[in-house]
Amino acid sequence: MPTQRPRILVVDDDAAIREILSTALGQQGYDVVTAADGTEGLMLLERMQPELVVLDVIMPRRSGFQILDRIVSAAHAQPKVILITGTDSQRVREIQVEGNIDGFFAKPFDVGELVDHVKTLVSPE
């Protein structure tokens, strides 16, 4: 029986970032689903229960912070979370210190470094 590939949800309003991450992570053996905004991301999060979420902070309809709050307060198993953002906000630094995220990358980021970090959190095999 084939094993299920680890699921990753990429939530970012930038189509280029979604495509690049989907391709790069898919090539590493992950099952990647993308969402274009926070509301779609939250719906997919609850439906697919991914092992890891790559989450933009500033998005339309719902921010990455709102989705992160939902993940942290969830009663079921919580996915690993990597935040990506174009702003180095004080809030992101506080969240890192609180231990509610498993990684942070400032835009523009090196895709290879992000993929390597994902591998440390969730094995592709």
Long-range contacts (C-beta under 8 A, 24 or more apart in sequence): 3-125, 4-31, 5-29, 5-30, 5-31, 5-124, 6-30, 6-31, 6-51, 6-52, 6-122, 6-123, 6-124, 7-31, 7-32, 7-33, 7-48, 7-49, 7-50, 7-51, 7-52, 8-32, 8-33, 8-50, 8-51, 8-52, 8-53, 8-54, 8-118, 8-122, 9-33, 9-34, 9-35, 9-41, 9-44, 9-45, 9-48, 9-50, 9-52, 9-53, 9-54, 9-79, 10-34, 10-35, 10-53, 10-54, 11-35, 11-37, 11-38, 11-40, 11-41, 11-44, 11-45, 11-53, 11-54, 11-55, 11-56, 11-59, 11-64, 11-67, 12-36, 12-54, 12-55, 12-56, 12-59, 12-84, 13-37, 13-56, 13-58, 13-59, 13-60, 14-56, 17-56, 17-84, 17-107, 20-111, 21-54, 21-111, 21-114, 24-111, 24-112, 24-114, 24-115, 25-115, 25-118, 28-115, 28-118, 28-119, 28-124, 29-124, 29-125, 30-118, 30-122, 30-124, 37-61, 37-62, 38-62, 38-63, 38-64, 38-66, 38-67, 41-67, 42-66, 42-67, 42-70, 45-70, 45-71, 45-79, 49-76, 49-77, 49-79, 50-79, 51-79, 51-80, 51-122, 52-79, 52-80, 52-81, 52-82, 52-102, 52-118, 52-121, 52-122, 53-79, 53-80, 53-81, 53-82, 54-82, 54-84, 54-114, 54-118, 55-81, 55-82, 55-83, 55-84, 56-83, 56-84, 56-85, 57-83, 57-84, 57-85, 57-87, 57-89, 57-92, 58-85, 58-86, 58-87, 65-91, 65-95, 68-95, 68-100, 68-101, 72-100, 80-121, 80-122, 82-114, 82-117, 82-118, 82-121, 84-109, 84-114
